[in-house]
Amino acid sequence: MGKKVKFASNLIQTELGKRIHIANFGFEGKTPTYYVNRFSQMLADSEFKPSFVIIQPMSINATVSDTQIMSDFVLSLQLAKKLKARGTIVIFRTIAPFAASNTTTDTIRIKYNDAIKSSGYSYLDVDAIVTNGAIPARLKTEYSLDGTHINALGNEEIANELKKILIRHDIL
């Protein structure tokens, strides 16, 4: 995680001529509790003062339950509250559809995204950017690498939307 934060921070500093410390907080690979605890430890470090943090959920798949994903969201809100108290801008990221989406996973995805949108925090609506309007459980063809992963064009659109959010928060 540290290398990603440093790399992103350096990249933004180079492009904008302004030092912006970011952190990307996602639930991949370990439990959300692990990441909340890890991030809480990072917050205890006085050197760790991100301008903004993007909180993104774990991937939804056939083994993730509605209860689990919403429980993870509650943990994310607890972390967001701590970050906000330190003056950090918190941006949640919505979940985009993926190739293996089905009725169950899509219902969970939509419920989670609705919870993000009504949380009172800023959000990067990746779902709205890359979802195929004709087939909402799929990525737009022009933004899909393989049906699950977003390609360079899709990531460029997401970055442009993130830039708008950062401008709104006077970070850029």
C-alpha positions in Angstrom: 0.0 0.0 0.0 2.8 2.4 0.8 4.4 2.2 -2.6 1.1 2.9 -4.3 0.5 5.9 -2.1 4.0 7.3 -2.7 3.8 6.6 -6.5 0.4 8.3 -6.8 1.5 11.2 -4.7 4.6 11.7 -6.8 2.6 11.4 -10.1 0.1 14.0 -9.0 2.9 16.3 -7.7 4.7 16.1 -11.1 1.6 16.8 -13.2 0.1 19.6 -11.1 3.2 21.1 -9.6 1.4 20.8 -6.2 2.1 18.2 -3.5 -1.0 16.1 -3.0 -0.8 13.1 -0.7 -3.4 10.5 -1.6 -4.3 7.1 -0.3 -6.3 4.4 -2.1 -8.1 2.2 0.4 -9.6 -1.0 -1.1 -10.7 -4.3 0.3 -8.8 -6.7 -2.0 -7.0 -9.7 -0.6 -7.7 -9.4 3.1 -10.7 -8.7 5.3 -12.1 -5.2 5.6 -11.4 -5.3 9.3 -7.7 -5.8 8.5 -7.7 -2.8 6.2 -9.6 -0.6 8.7 -7.2 -1.5 11.4 -4.2 -1.0 9.1 -5.5 2.4 8.0 -6.2 3.4 11.6 -2.6 2.6 12.4 -1.5 4.8 9.5 -3.7 7.6 10.8 -1.9 7.5 14.1 1.3 8.5 12.3 1.6 12.3 12.3 3.4 12.1 8.9 0.4 10.5 7.2 -1.7 13.4 6.2 -3.5 12.6 3.0 -5.3 15.4 1.2 -7.9 12.8 0.1 -8.6 9.1 0.4 -10.6 7.0 -2.1 -12.4 4.2 -0.4 -13.4 1.4 -2.7 -15.2 -1.8 -1.8 -14.1 -5.4 -2.2 -15.1 -7.1 -5.4 -18.6 -8.6 -5.4 -18.6 -12.2 -6.5 -20.7 -15.3 -5.9 -19.3 -15.8 -2.5 -20.0 -12.3 -1.1 -23.3 -11.9 0.7 -25.4 -8.8 0.9 -24.9 -8.8 4.7 -21.1 -9.0 4.3 -20.8 -6.2 1.8 -23.1 -3.9 3.8 -21.1 -4.7 7.0 -18.0 -3.8 5.1 -19.6 -0.5 4.1 -20.3 0.3 7.8 -16.6 -0.3 8.5 -15.8 2.1 5.6 -18.1 4.7 7.1 -16.3 4.4 10.5 -13.0 4.9 8.7 -14.4 7.8 6.7 -15.5 9.5 9.9 -12.0 9.3 11.4 -10.5 10.7 8.2 -12.9 13.5 7.9 -12.2 14.5 11.6 -8.5 14.9 10.4 -9.5 17.2 7.6 -9.1 14.6 4.9 -11.5 14.6 1.9 -13.1 11.1 1.7 -14.3 9.9 -1.7 -16.1 6.6 -2.1 -15.9 4.7 -5.3 -19.0 2.9 -6.7 -18.8 -0.7 -7.9 -18.9 -1.3 -11.7 -20.4 -4.5 -13.2 -18.2 -7.3 -14.2 -18.4 -10.3 -16.6 -19.7 -12.7 -14.0 -22.5 -10.4 -12.8 -25.8 -12.2 -12.2 -29.1 -11.1 -10.6 -27.8 -11.6 -7.1 -24.5 -9.9 -7.5 -26.1 -7.0 -9.5 -28.7 -6.5 -6.7 -25.9 -6.3 -4.1 -23.9 -3.9 -6.3 -26.8 -1.6 -6.9 -27.7 -1.6 -3.1 -24.1 -0.8 -2.2 -23.8 1.9 -4.8 -27.1 3.4 -3.5 -25.7 3.4 0.0 -22.6 5.2 -1.1 -24.6 7.8 -2.9 -26.8 8.5 0.1 -23.9 8.5 2.7 -23.3 12.2 2.5 -19.7 11.7 1.3 -18.4 12.5 -2.1 -18.3 9.6 -4.5 -16.7 8.7 -7.8 -19.5 7.1 -9.7 -17.5 4.6 -11.7 -20.7 2.6 -12.2 -22.4 5.4 -14.1 -19.3 6.1 -16.2 -18.6 2.5 -17.4 -22.0 0.7 -17.2 -23.7 -0.3 -20.4 -27.1 1.4 -20.4 -28.7 -1.2 -22.6 -27.3 -4.1 -20.4 -26.8 -2.6 -16.9 -25.0 -5.7 -15.6 -22.2 -5.2 -18.1 -19.4 -2.7 -18.9 -19.7 -0.5 -22.0 -17.9 -2.3 -24.8 -15.6 0.7 -25.4 -14.5 0.7 -21.7 -14.1 -3.1 -21.3 -10.8 -4.9 -21.5 -12.3 -8.4 -20.9 -15.8 -7.9 -19.5 -14.4 -7.6 -15.9 -11.6 -5.1 -16.1 -11.8 -1.5 -17.3 -9.5 -0.6 -20.1 -7.3 2.5 -20.6 -10.1 4.5 -22.2 -12.4 3.7 -19.3 -9.7 4.6 -16.8 -9.2 7.9 -18.5 -12.9 8.7 -18.2 -12.7 7.8 -14.5 -9.6 9.9 -14.0 -11.4 12.9 -15.6 -14.4 12.5 -13.3 -12.0 12.2 -10.3 -10.3 15.4 -11.4 -13.7 17.2 -11.4 -14.3 16.0 -7.8 -10.9 17.2 -6.7 -11.5 20.6 -8.2 -14.8 20.8 -6.4 -13.0 20.2 -3.2 -10.3 22.8 -4.0 -7.6 20.1 -4.0 -6.6 20.8 -7.6 
